[in-house]
Amino acid sequence: MLARTAPHAALLTLLDEVLPPAFSGAFRESALDEPRIMPLDATETESAYRVEAQLPGFSREEIRVDIDGPTVTISAERKKSSESKDESARTLRREISRTQVSRSMTFPADIDSENARAKLENGHLLLDLPKKARSRGTSLQIS
């Protein structure tokens, strides 16, 4: 059986054993942080845009979608796990850290934010973004 290991795993384990718990995670966070890129797909129909973003592990409460004219911003933040309240407990490993991702996309037409919809299913955020109806030009009478 093949096992995937990081070449620096032995060094990190040694640092975990030698350093106090407050410092052991400092070396590990940059090496083990999950990527800070939010992959997404965007499609357009005549009347709407559809965006699908991958946000595995995030809950509805941790995700925010902002619409400002033609610009849509998706952001998500997961807080660091809480410290153990048990003072007799010693931290052996700390790999879960605060995670924050954000993506903005500007579309050719303004978004009808009143009718926009967002749905989260199994780590996939689906946005249905209707285009705002364009106003027709008018002629002004000159007085």
DSSP file (Angstrom, degrees, kcal/mol; ACC not computed):
  #  RESIDUE AA STRUCTURE BP1 BP2  ACC     N-H-->O    O-->H-N    N-H-->O    O-->H-N    TCO  KAPPA ALPHA  PHI   PSI    X-CA   Y-CA   Z-CA
    1    1 A M              0   0    0      0, 0.0     2,-0.4     0, 0.0     0, 0.0   0.000 360.0 360.0 360.0 134.3    0.0    0.0    0.0
    2    2 A L        -     0   0    0      2,-0.0     2,-0.4     0, 0.0     0, 0.0  -0.720 360.0-161.8 -90.1 138.5    1.3    3.4   -0.9
    3    3 A A        -     0   0    0     -2,-0.4     2,-0.6     2,-0.0     0, 0.0  -0.971  14.6-134.4-120.1 135.1    1.1    6.2    1.7
    4    4 A R        +     0   0    0     -2,-0.4     2,-0.4     2,-0.0    -2,-0.0  -0.784  33.2 171.7 -90.0 121.9    1.4    9.9    0.8
    5    5 A T        -     0   0    0     -2,-0.6    -2,-0.0     4,-0.0     3,-0.0  -0.948  33.9-119.2-129.6 151.0    3.7   11.7    3.1
    6    6 A A    >   -     0   0    0     -2,-0.4     3,-1.9     1,-0.1     4,-0.3  -0.704  23.0-130.6 -84.6 139.1    5.1   15.2    3.2
    7    7 A P  T 3  S+     0   0    0      0, 0.0     3,-0.3     0, 0.0     4,-0.2   0.760 108.8  48.4 -62.8 -23.0    9.0   15.3    3.0
    8    8 A H  T 3> S+     0   0    0      1,-0.2     4,-2.2     2,-0.1     5,-0.2   0.296  79.7 103.8 -98.9   9.5    9.0   17.7    5.9
    9    9 A A  H <> S+     0   0    0     -3,-1.9     4,-2.4     1,-0.2     5,-0.2   0.884  78.5  52.4 -61.1 -41.0    6.6   15.7    8.1
   10   10 A A  H  > S+     0   0    0     -4,-0.3     4,-2.2    -3,-0.3    -1,-0.2   0.905 110.0  48.9 -63.6 -40.5    9.4   14.3   10.4
   11   11 A L  H  > S+     0   0    0     -4,-0.2     4,-2.6     2,-0.2    -1,-0.2   0.920 111.5  49.0 -64.6 -43.2   10.7   17.8   11.0
   12   12 A L  H  X S+     0   0    0     -4,-2.2     4,-2.2     2,-0.2    -2,-0.2   0.890 110.3  51.1 -64.5 -38.3    7.2   19.1   11.8
   13   13 A T  H  X S+     0   0    0     -4,-2.4     4,-1.6     2,-0.2    -1,-0.2   0.913 110.5  49.2 -63.6 -42.2    6.6   16.2   14.2
   14   14 A L  H  X S+     0   0    0     -4,-2.2     4,-2.2     1,-0.2     5,-0.2   0.919 110.3  50.5 -62.1 -44.3    9.9   17.0   16.0
   15   15 A L  H  X S+     0   0    0     -4,-2.6     4,-2.6     1,-0.2    -1,-0.2   0.884 107.2  54.9 -61.7 -38.2    9.0   20.7   16.3
   16   16 A D  H  < S+     0   0    0     -4,-2.2    -1,-0.2     1,-0.2    -2,-0.2   0.870 112.1  43.8 -61.2 -36.4    5.6   19.7   17.8
   17   17 A E  H  < S+     0   0    0     -4,-1.6    -2,-0.2    -5,-0.1    -1,-0.2   0.837 120.3  39.1 -78.1 -33.5    7.4   17.7   20.4
   18   18 A V  H  < S+     0   0    0     -4,-2.2    -2,-0.2    -5,-0.1    -3,-0.2   0.883 106.0  65.8 -87.4 -41.9   10.1   20.2   21.2
   19   19 A L  S  < S-     0   0    0     -4,-2.6     5,-0.1    -5,-0.2     0, 0.0  -0.467  91.2 -99.5 -85.3 153.6    8.3   23.5   21.1
   20   20 A P    >>  -     0   0    0      0, 0.0     3,-1.9     0, 0.0     4,-1.5  -0.321  42.0-104.9 -62.0 154.0    5.5   24.7   23.4
   21   21 A P  H 3> S+     0   0    0      0, 0.0     4,-0.8     0, 0.0    -2,-0.1   0.797 118.0  64.7 -53.6 -31.7    2.0   24.2   22.0
   22   22 A A  H 34 S+     0   0    0      1,-0.2     4,-0.1     2,-0.1    -3,-0.0   0.800 112.3  33.8 -64.1 -27.2    1.7   27.9   21.3
   23   23 A F  H X> S+     0   0    0     -3,-1.9     3,-1.3     2,-0.1     4,-0.6   0.687  97.4  80.2-100.4 -21.9    4.5   27.8   18.8
   24   24 A S  H >X S+     0   0    0     -4,-1.5     4,-0.6     1,-0.3     3,-0.6   0.841  92.5  50.8 -61.3 -35.0    4.1   24.4   17.2
   25   25 A G  H 3X S+     0   0    0     -4,-0.8     4,-2.2     1,-0.2    -1,-0.3   0.697  92.0  77.9 -74.9 -17.9    1.3   25.4   14.9
   26   26 A A  H <> S+     0   0    0     -3,-1.3     4,-0.5     1,-0.2    -1,-0.2   0.854  99.6  40.3 -61.9 -35.6    3.3   28.4   13.5
   27   27 A F  H <X S+     0   0    0     -4,-0.6     4,-0.5    -3,-0.6    -1,-0.2   0.757 116.4  51.1 -82.1 -25.2    5.4   26.2   11.3
   28   28 A R  H  X S+     0   0    0     -4,-0.6     4,-2.4     1,-0.2     3,-0.3   0.825  93.0  69.5 -84.9 -33.7    2.6   24.0   10.2
   29   29 A E  H  X S+     0   0    0     -4,-2.2     4,-1.7     1,-0.3    -1,-0.2   0.888 101.0  45.5 -59.9 -43.5    0.0   26.5    9.1
   30   30 A S  H  < S+     0   0    0     -4,-0.5    -1,-0.3     1,-0.2    -2,-0.1   0.844 116.6  46.5 -69.8 -30.3    1.7   27.7    6.0
   31   31 A A  H  < S+     0   0    0     -4,-0.5    -2,-0.2    -3,-0.3    -1,-0.2   0.826 124.0  29.6 -79.2 -31.5    2.6   24.2    4.9
   32   32 A L  H  < S+     0   0    0     -4,-2.4    -2,-0.2     2,-0.1    -3,-0.2   0.447  82.4 125.1-113.0  -1.0   -0.8   22.6    5.5
   33   33 A D     <  -     0   0    0     -4,-1.7     3,-0.1    -5,-0.3    63,-0.1  -0.292  65.7-114.2 -56.9 142.6   -3.2   25.4    4.9
   34   34 A E        -     0   0    0      1,-0.1    -1,-0.1     2,-0.0    -2,-0.1  -0.437  48.0 -77.8 -73.7 157.4   -5.8   24.4    2.3
   35   35 A P        -     0   0    0      0, 0.0    -1,-0.1     0, 0.0    -3,-0.0  -0.197  31.9-141.9 -57.4 145.8   -5.6   26.4   -0.9
   36   36 A R        +     0   0    0     -3,-0.1     2,-0.5     2,-0.1    66,-0.4   0.003  67.9 107.5 -98.5  27.3   -7.2   29.9   -0.8
   37   37 A I        -     0   0    0     64,-0.1    66,-0.1    66,-0.0    64,-0.0  -0.910  56.9-153.0-109.5 133.3   -8.6   29.6   -4.2
   38   38 A M        -     0   0    0     -2,-0.5     2,-0.1    64,-0.2    17,-0.1  -0.885  16.3-145.6-103.7 103.8  -12.4   29.2   -4.8
   39   39 A P        +     0   0    0      0, 0.0    15,-2.4     0, 0.0     2,-0.3  -0.448  27.6 171.2 -69.3 141.1  -13.0   27.5   -8.1
   40   40 A L  E     -A   53   0A   0     13,-0.2     2,-0.4    -2,-0.1    13,-0.2  -0.991  27.5-148.7-148.5 157.0  -16.1   28.6   -9.9
   41   41 A D  E     -A   52   0A   0     11,-2.5    11,-2.6    -2,-0.3     2,-0.4  -0.967  14.7-166.8-121.4 141.2  -17.9   28.3  -13.2
   42   42 A A  E     +A   51   0A   0     -2,-0.4     2,-0.3     9,-0.2     9,-0.2  -0.998   6.7 179.6-131.8 133.9  -20.1   31.1  -14.7
   43   43 A T  E     -A   50   0A   0      7,-2.6     7,-2.4    -2,-0.4     2,-0.4  -0.881  12.6-147.0-128.1 162.0  -22.6   30.7  -17.5
   44   44 A E  E     +A   49   0A   0     -2,-0.3     5,-0.2     5,-0.2     2,-0.2  -0.991  12.5 180.0-133.5 137.2  -24.9   33.2  -19.2
   45   45 A T        -     0   0    0      3,-3.1     5,-0.0    -2,-0.4    -2,-0.0  -0.602  52.1 -88.2-114.7-175.1  -28.3   32.9  -20.9
   46   46 A E  S    S+     0   0    0     -2,-0.2     3,-0.1     1,-0.2    -2,-0.0   0.835 125.3  24.6 -64.0 -31.4  -30.3   35.6  -22.5
   47   47 A S  S    S+     0   0    0      1,-0.1    84,-2.9    83,-0.0     2,-0.3   0.531 123.9  18.5-114.0  -7.5  -31.9   36.6  -19.2
   48   48 A A  E     - B   0 130A   0     82,-0.3    -3,-3.1    63,-0.1     2,-0.3  -0.969  56.1-126.3-157.1 167.3  -29.6   35.5  -16.4
   49   49 A Y  E     -AB  44 129A   0     80,-2.7    80,-3.0    -2,-0.3     2,-0.4  -0.887  20.5-156.9-113.9 151.5  -26.2   34.4  -15.2
   50   50 A R  E     -AB  43 128A   0     -7,-2.4    -7,-2.6    -2,-0.3     2,-0.4  -0.998   7.9-171.1-131.7 130.1  -25.5   31.2  -13.2
   51   51 A V  E     -AB  42 127A   0     76,-2.2    76,-3.2    -2,-0.4     2,-0.5  -0.969   6.2-170.4-122.5 134.7  -22.5   30.7  -11.0
   52   52 A E  E     -AB  41 126A   0    -11,-2.6   -11,-2.5    -2,-0.4     2,-0.4  -0.988  11.9-178.3-123.8 120.5  -21.4   27.5   -9.3
   53   53 A A  E     -AB  40 125A   0     72,-2.5    72,-3.1    -2,-0.5     2,-0.6  -0.932  24.5-129.6-120.4 142.8  -18.6   27.8   -6.7
   54   54 A Q  E     + B   0 124A   0    -15,-2.4    70,-0.2    -2,-0.4    69,-0.1  -0.823  35.2 159.2 -94.1 119.3  -17.0   25.0   -4.8
   55   55 A L    >   -     0   0    0     68,-3.8     3,-1.6    -2,-0.6    68,-0.1  -0.492  18.4-172.8-134.1  63.2  -16.9   25.7   -1.0
   56   56 A P  T 3   +     0   0    0      0, 0.0     3,-0.1     0, 0.0    67,-0.1  -0.324  69.9  15.5 -64.2 137.6  -16.4   22.3    0.6
   57   57 A G  T 3  S+     0   0    0      1,-0.3     2,-0.4    -2,-0.0    65,-0.0   0.345  95.4 119.0  86.7  -7.2  -16.7   22.3    4.4
   58   58 A F    <   -     0   0    0     -3,-1.6    -1,-0.3    65,-0.1    65,-0.2  -0.740  53.2-142.6 -94.3 141.2  -18.3   25.7    4.7
   59   59 A S    >   -     0   0    0     -2,-0.4     3,-1.1    -3,-0.1     4,-0.4  -0.493  30.1-103.4 -91.8 168.1  -21.8   26.1    6.3
   60   60 A R  G >  S+     0   0    0      1,-0.3     3,-1.1     2,-0.2    -1,-0.1   0.866 121.9  57.1 -56.7 -37.7  -24.5   28.5    5.1
   61   61 A E  G 3  S+     0   0    0      1,-0.2    -1,-0.3     3,-0.0    -3,-0.0   0.727 103.8  52.7 -69.3 -21.3  -23.7   30.8    8.0
   62   62 A E  G <  S+     0   0    0     -3,-1.1    15,-1.9    14,-0.1     2,-0.4   0.478  97.5  80.0 -92.8  -3.7  -20.0   31.1    7.0
   63   63 A I  E <   -D   76   0B   0     -3,-1.1     2,-0.4    -4,-0.4    13,-0.2  -0.853  55.3-173.2-111.2 140.7  -20.8   32.2    3.4
   64   64 A R  E     -D   75   0B   0     11,-3.1    11,-2.8    -2,-0.4     2,-0.5  -0.997   6.2-165.9-132.8 136.1  -21.7   35.6    2.2
   65   65 A V  E     -D   74   0B   0     -2,-0.4     2,-0.4     9,-0.2     9,-0.2  -0.987   9.4-171.9-122.9 122.2  -22.8   36.8   -1.3
   66   66 A D  E     -D   73   0B   0      7,-2.7     7,-2.8    -2,-0.5     2,-0.5  -0.924   5.5-162.9-115.1 138.8  -22.8   40.5   -2.1
   67   67 A I  E     +D   72   0B   0     -2,-0.4     2,-0.4     5,-0.2     5,-0.2  -0.985  12.8 171.1-122.7 127.0  -24.3   42.0   -5.2
   68   68 A D  E >   -D   71   0B   0      3,-2.8     3,-2.0    -2,-0.5    -2,-0.0  -0.835  65.9 -62.0-136.2  96.1  -23.4   45.6   -6.3
   69   69 A G  T 3  S-     0   0    0     -2,-0.4    42,-2.4     1,-0.3    63,-0.1  -0.522 122.1 -11.4  64.6-118.6  -24.6   46.4   -9.8
   70   70 A P  T 3  S+     0   0    0      0, 0.0    37,-3.0     0, 0.0     2,-0.5   0.430 119.2  94.3 -91.4   1.6  -22.9   44.0  -12.1
   71   71 A T  E <   -DE  68 106B   0     -3,-2.0    -3,-2.8    35,-0.2     2,-0.5  -0.820  51.4-170.8-104.4 130.4  -20.4   42.7   -9.5
   72   72 A V  E     -DE  67 105B   0     33,-2.7    33,-2.3    -2,-0.5     2,-0.5  -0.970   3.8-167.2-116.8 129.4  -20.9   39.6   -7.4
   73   73 A T  E     -DE  66 104B   0     -7,-2.8    -7,-2.7    -2,-0.5     2,-0.5  -0.975   2.3-168.1-119.9 125.9  -18.6   38.9   -4.5
   74   74 A I  E     +DE  65 103B   0     29,-3.0    29,-2.6    -2,-0.5     2,-0.4  -0.954  14.5 171.9-110.2 126.7  -18.6   35.5   -2.8
   75   75 A S  E     -DE  64 102B   0    -11,-2.8   -11,-3.1    -2,-0.5     2,-0.3  -0.987   9.6-176.9-135.8 148.3  -16.7   35.2    0.5
   76   76 A A  E     -DE  63 101B   0     25,-2.6    25,-2.5    -2,-0.4     2,-0.4  -0.998   2.0-172.6-143.6 143.1  -16.5   32.5    3.1
   77   77 A E  E     - E   0 100B   0    -15,-1.9     2,-0.5    -2,-0.3    23,-0.2  -0.983   6.9-166.5-142.6 127.9  -14.7   32.3    6.5
   78   78 A R  E     - E   0  99B   0     21,-3.2    21,-2.3    -2,-0.4     2,-0.1  -0.961  24.5-132.6-111.7 125.3  -14.2   29.4    8.8
   79   79 A K        -     0   0    0     -2,-0.5     3,-0.1    19,-0.2    18,-0.0  -0.384  30.2 -93.9 -75.4 154.2  -13.0   30.3   12.3
   80   80 A K        -     0   0    0      1,-0.1    17,-0.2    -2,-0.1    -1,-0.1  -0.327  51.8 -92.7 -62.6 147.1  -10.1   28.5   13.9
   81   81 A S        -     0   0    0     15,-0.4    -1,-0.1     1,-0.1    17,-0.1  -0.315  50.9-100.2 -61.9 147.3  -11.1   25.6   16.2
   82   82 A S        -     0   0    0      1,-0.1    -1,-0.1    -3,-0.1     2,-0.1  -0.338  36.5-105.4 -72.6 150.5  -11.5   26.7   19.8
   83   83 A E        -     0   0    0      1,-0.1     2,-0.2    -3,-0.1    -1,-0.1  -0.397  41.9 -97.8 -70.1 149.8   -8.8   26.0   22.3
   84   84 A S        -     0   0    0      1,-0.1    -1,-0.1     2,-0.1     7,-0.1  -0.496  22.5-151.9 -68.9 135.7   -9.4   23.2   24.8
   85   85 A K  S    S+     0   0    0     -2,-0.2     2,-0.8    -3,-0.1    -1,-0.1   0.603  71.4 100.0 -83.5 -12.1  -10.7   24.5   28.1
   86   86 A D    >   -     0   0    0      1,-0.2     3,-1.3     2,-0.1    -2,-0.1  -0.662  58.6-164.3 -78.6 109.4   -9.2   21.5   29.9
   87   87 A E  T 3  S+     0   0    0     -2,-0.8    -1,-0.2     1,-0.3    -3,-0.0   0.705  87.0  59.4 -70.4 -19.2   -5.9   22.8   31.3
   88   88 A S  T 3  S+     0   0    0      2,-0.1     2,-0.3    -3,-0.0    -1,-0.3   0.618  86.7  97.0 -82.7 -11.2   -4.6   19.3   31.9
   89   89 A A    <   -     0   0    0     -3,-1.3     2,-0.5    -5,-0.0    -5,-0.0  -0.595  63.0-153.2 -81.0 137.7   -4.8   18.6   28.1
   90   90 A R        -     0   0    0     -2,-0.3     2,-0.4   -69,-0.0    -2,-0.1  -0.932  19.5-120.2-111.5 131.9   -1.7   19.0   26.0
   91   91 A T        +     0   0    0     -2,-0.5     3,-0.1     1,-0.2   -69,-0.0  -0.567  30.0 177.8 -72.4 124.6   -2.0   19.9   22.4
   92   92 A L        +     0   0    0     -2,-0.4     2,-0.3     1,-0.4    -1,-0.2   0.761  68.9   3.4 -96.5 -31.8   -0.3   17.1   20.3
   93   93 A R        -     0   0    0    -77,-0.0     2,-0.4   -68,-0.0    -1,-0.4  -0.976  55.1-167.0-155.9 139.3   -1.1   18.5   16.9
   94   94 A R        +     0   0    0     -2,-0.3   -66,-0.1    -3,-0.1   -65,-0.1  -0.916  31.2 138.6-132.7 106.2   -2.7   21.7   15.5
   95   95 A E        +     0   0    0     -2,-0.4     2,-0.6     2,-0.0    -1,-0.1   0.560  46.2  90.8-120.5 -17.4   -3.6   21.6   11.8
   96   96 A I        +     0   0    0    -63,-0.1   -15,-0.4     3,-0.0     2,-0.2  -0.731  55.2 163.4 -87.7 120.4   -7.1   23.3   11.7
   97   97 A S        -     0   0    0     -2,-0.6     2,-0.2   -17,-0.2   -19,-0.1  -0.749  45.9 -70.1-128.3 175.5   -6.7   27.0   11.2
   98   98 A R        -     0   0    0     -2,-0.2     2,-0.4   -17,-0.1   -19,-0.2  -0.473  49.8-162.1 -65.3 134.0   -8.8   29.9   10.2
   99   99 A T  E     +E   78   0B   0    -21,-2.3   -21,-3.2    -2,-0.2     2,-0.4  -0.982  12.1 177.1-125.5 133.5   -9.7   29.8    6.5
  100  100 A Q  E     +E   77   0B   0     -2,-0.4     2,-0.3   -23,-0.2   -23,-0.2  -0.994   1.7 172.8-138.9 129.4  -10.9   32.7    4.4
  101  101 A V  E     +E   76   0B   0    -25,-2.5   -25,-2.6    -2,-0.4     2,-0.3  -0.962   2.0 176.4-133.2 152.5  -11.6   32.8    0.7
  102  102 A S  E     -E   75   0B   0    -66,-0.4     2,-0.3    -2,-0.3   -27,-0.2  -0.975   5.6-179.2-156.2 140.9  -13.2   35.4   -1.6
  103  103 A R  E     -E   74   0B   0    -29,-2.6   -29,-3.0    -2,-0.3     2,-0.4  -0.997   6.6-165.0-140.4 141.1  -13.9   35.8   -5.3
  104  104 A S  E     -E   73   0B   0     -2,-0.3     2,-0.4   -31,-0.2   -31,-0.2  -0.957   5.0-175.0-123.7 146.4  -15.4   38.7   -7.2
  105  105 A M  E     -E   72   0B   0    -33,-2.3   -33,-2.7    -2,-0.4     2,-0.6  -0.992  12.9-151.3-142.4 131.9  -16.8   38.7  -10.7
  106  106 A T  E     -E   71   0B   0     -2,-0.4   -35,-0.2   -35,-0.2     4,-0.1  -0.916  15.7-157.2-107.0 124.3  -18.1   41.5  -12.8
  107  107 A F        -     0   0    0    -37,-3.0     4,-0.1    -2,-0.6   -58,-0.0  -0.534  28.2-111.9 -94.9 162.3  -20.7   40.7  -15.4
  108  108 A P  S    S+     0   0    0      0, 0.0     2,-0.3     0, 0.0    -1,-0.1   0.808 100.1  40.7 -64.6 -29.9  -21.5   42.7  -18.5
  109  109 A A  S    S-     0   0    0    -39,-0.1    -2,-0.2   -40,-0.1    25,-0.0  -0.847  95.3 -94.9-120.2 155.9  -25.0   43.6  -17.2
  110  110 A D        -     0   0    0     -2,-0.3    22,-2.6    22,-0.2     2,-0.4  -0.303  41.2-119.4 -63.3 150.8  -26.3   44.7  -13.8
  111  111 A I  B     -F  131   0C   0    -42,-2.4     2,-1.5    20,-0.2    20,-0.2  -0.762  12.3-127.4 -94.8 138.3  -27.8   41.9  -11.6
  112  112 A D    >   -     0   0    0     18,-3.3     3,-1.2    -2,-0.4     4,-0.5  -0.689  30.6-176.2 -81.2  89.1  -31.4   42.0  -10.4
  113  113 A S  T 3  S+     0   0    0     -2,-1.5     3,-0.4     1,-0.3    -1,-0.2   0.746  73.7  65.2 -65.9 -24.1  -30.5   41.6   -6.8
  114  114 A E  T 3  S+     0   0    0      1,-0.2    -1,-0.3    -3,-0.1    -2,-0.1   0.818 112.8  32.8 -67.0 -29.8  -34.2   41.4   -5.7
  115  115 A N  S <  S+     0   0    0     -3,-1.2    -1,-0.2    15,-0.1    -2,-0.2   0.309  90.3 120.2-110.5   6.7  -34.7   38.2   -7.6
  116  116 A A        -     0   0    0     -4,-0.5     2,-0.3    -3,-0.4    13,-0.2  -0.442  45.4-159.6 -72.4 147.3  -31.3   36.6   -7.2
  117  117 A R  E     -C  128   0A   0     11,-2.4    11,-2.6    -2,-0.1     2,-0.4  -0.971  10.0-165.3-132.2 145.1  -31.2   33.2   -5.5
  118  118 A A  E     +C  127   0A   0     -2,-0.3     2,-0.4     9,-0.2     9,-0.2  -0.987   7.7 179.8-130.2 140.6  -28.4   31.3   -3.7
  119  119 A K  E     -C  126   0A   0      7,-2.0     7,-3.3    -2,-0.4     2,-0.5  -0.997  14.3-153.6-142.8 134.3  -28.4   27.6   -2.8
  120  120 A L  E     +C  125   0A   0     -2,-0.4     2,-0.4     5,-0.2     5,-0.2  -0.945  20.4 168.1-111.8 121.7  -25.7   25.5   -1.0
  121  121 A E  E >   -C  124   0A   0      3,-2.5     3,-2.1    -2,-0.5    -2,-0.0  -0.967  68.3 -27.4-135.7 117.8  -25.7   21.7   -1.7
  122  122 A N  T 3  S-     0   0    0     -2,-0.4     3,-0.1     1,-0.3    -1,-0.1   0.852 126.6 -44.3  50.1  44.5  -22.9   19.4   -0.7
  123  123 A G  T 3  S+     0   0    0      1,-0.2   -68,-3.8   -65,-0.2     2,-0.6   0.496 115.2 114.4  81.7   3.1  -20.2   22.1   -0.8
  124  124 A H  E <   -BC  54 121A   0     -3,-2.1    -3,-2.5   -70,-0.2     2,-0.6  -0.939  52.9-154.7-110.0 120.5  -21.4   23.6   -4.1
  125  125 A L  E     -BC  53 120A   0    -72,-3.1   -72,-2.5    -2,-0.6     2,-0.5  -0.835  10.2-163.4 -92.9 124.0  -22.9   27.1   -4.0
  126  126 A L  E     -BC  52 119A   0     -7,-3.3    -7,-2.0    -2,-0.6     2,-0.5  -0.941   4.1-169.6-111.4 123.0  -25.3   27.8   -6.9
  127  127 A L  E     -BC  51 118A   0    -76,-3.2   -76,-2.2    -2,-0.5     2,-0.6  -0.953   9.5-165.1-113.8 127.0  -26.2   31.3   -7.7
  128  128 A D  E     -BC  50 117A   0    -11,-2.6   -11,-2.4    -2,-0.5   -78,-0.2  -0.958  14.9-176.7-107.5 114.8  -29.0   32.2  -10.1
  129  129 A L  E     -B   49   0A   0    -80,-3.0   -80,-2.7    -2,-0.6   -13,-0.1  -0.854  11.9-153.7-121.6  93.8  -28.6   35.8  -11.0
  130  130 A P  E     -B   48   0A   0      0, 0.0   -18,-3.3     0, 0.0   -82,-0.3  -0.372  24.9-113.9 -65.6 143.9  -31.2   37.4  -13.3
  131  131 A K  B     -F  111   0C   0    -84,-2.9     2,-0.3   -20,-0.2   -20,-0.2  -0.540  31.5-110.1 -75.4 143.5  -30.1   40.3  -15.4
  132  132 A K        -     0   0    0    -22,-2.6   -22,-0.2    -2,-0.2     2,-0.1  -0.560  38.8-106.4 -72.8 135.4  -31.7   43.6  -14.6
  133  133 A A        -     0   0    0     -2,-0.3     2,-0.2     1,-0.1    -1,-0.1  -0.404  34.5-122.3 -64.4 134.3  -34.1   44.7  -17.3
  134  134 A R        -     0   0    0     -2,-0.1     2,-0.3     1,-0.1    -1,-0.1  -0.560  22.8-121.9 -77.5 140.8  -32.6   47.5  -19.4
  135  135 A S        -     0   0    0     -2,-0.2     2,-0.2     1,-0.1    -1,-0.1  -0.602  26.5-118.2 -81.5 144.2  -34.6   50.7  -19.5
  136  136 A R        -     0   0    0     -2,-0.3    -1,-0.1     1,-0.1     2,-0.0  -0.559  30.6-108.2 -81.1 145.3  -35.6   51.9  -22.9
  137  137 A G        -     0   0    0     -2,-0.2     2,-0.3     1,-0.0    -1,-0.1  -0.337  34.7-157.3 -68.4 152.7  -34.4   55.2  -24.1
  138  138 A T        -     0   0    0     -2,-0.0     2,-0.4     2,-0.0    -1,-0.0  -0.890  13.8-124.0-128.1 160.7  -36.8   58.1  -24.3
  139  139 A S        -     0   0    0     -2,-0.3     2,-0.4     0, 0.0     0, 0.0  -0.882  23.5-142.4-103.5 136.9  -37.0   61.3  -26.3
  140  140 A L        -     0   0    0     -2,-0.4     2,-0.4     0, 0.0    -2,-0.0  -0.809  12.6-127.1-100.6 139.5  -37.3   64.5  -24.4
  141  141 A Q        -     0   0    0     -2,-0.4     2,-0.5     2,-0.0     0, 0.0  -0.677  23.3-134.1 -80.2 135.1  -39.4   67.4  -25.6
  142  142 A I              0   0    0     -2,-0.4    -1,-0.0     1,-0.1     0, 0.0  -0.793 360.0 360.0 -93.4 128.7  -37.5   70.6  -25.7
  143  143 A S              0   0    0     -2,-0.5    -1,-0.1     0, 0.0    -2,-0.0   0.424 360.0 360.0-103.6 360.0  -39.4   73.6  -24.3
